[in-house]
Amino acid sequence: MYVLRFLCLLIFVLNIASCGLAEKNTPPDVSNITAPLELVRFDRAVLAMDSNRVEAELARMDDEYGAFSDIYFRHITPIRRGDFSPEEQIEVVKAFLRYQPLRRLDSLVASRFDDAKLEGHRRDLQQALKYYHYYLPDAPLPDTLTTFLSEFSFAGLLYGNGDLAAGLEFYLGPEFDYTQVNAQEAIFSQYLTQTYRPEYLTAKLMRVLIDDYAPRPRAGRLIDHIVYEGKKLYLLERVLPEAPAEVLLETSPEKVAWLEENEISIYAHLQEEDQFYSTAPNLIRQLTQPAPYTPGMPKESPGQAVNYLGKRIVEAYVDAHPEVTMAELLGMQDGQAVLAGARFKPRG
């Protein structure tokens, strides 16, 4: 009886320990976790609509695709505008279905993403969702991945009861010249389009899911936002343990190397400029959001260099507090407390 009690206690202790984040180098075993994920090719369904039967086709799309159909035609395109009469809406849908740039884009997407390739992406996302469930067992899991074309509106989004959707035109790769769409638009700048590749698809969708679970601080100091961004990167790295650093950080391999070699410089710069505790919204946005380079740092730096520093601070915190769970970590709002608890020393 004593041995039995001891074994039960040992199992209980081990189960508690497994909830922590100590094992950072070895991905956890998620083979027993189920994460059903259906792939829905809404992009194909839209372009297959009969433009001579618009009213009936819209009703059919609503029946077959439910919430996403309404979101797509009302908000993503948008076609179902309140200021259109029923007759005008039908004509607008006809024009949309016959729009040649959209047809050409559809042909290009079809050549890049056949069913076999998209099935590979579905499996990659499903595996990431298993890790996500391991670290956040109480978080809802998407069970549908819907693909669509939006003429460069959304790379990824959540809809309905938390399902994921991907705008495939944002993953065409370097062979597609995004500047030909509109060279003046910021979303087609080189520092962003370098991530519009198929290998970034799963990471971008997981970013959408993580952003929804851990909403951005409405206010606070720069250190709070740095740690917030670092926590999201920390989780992203764990749900995608095989992903290269440039995918996780959304930059080039050369700029990843710059980050690794200049960690001390980034930290020193923020200290010297007395920026860690700044509450200036413009400064916080400039330093933590995508940019060609980080303002105040060399042009060789990537944008959001401080977010990488945030991830390193979070890693140090977890090393010092291996018992912390992912949910507890994401719930910590005081960046200064995380920094102090990390006993962080930049490397380099």
Helices and strands as residue ranges (DSSP letters): H 2-18, E 38-41, H 42-47, H 54-71, I 72-76, H 86-97, H 100-112, H 115-135, E 144-148, E 156-159, E 163-167, G 168-171, H 179-182, G 186-188, H 190-193, G 198-200, H 201-213, H 222-239, H 245-249, H 253-261, H 263-272, H 281-288, H 305-320, H 326-331, H 335-342
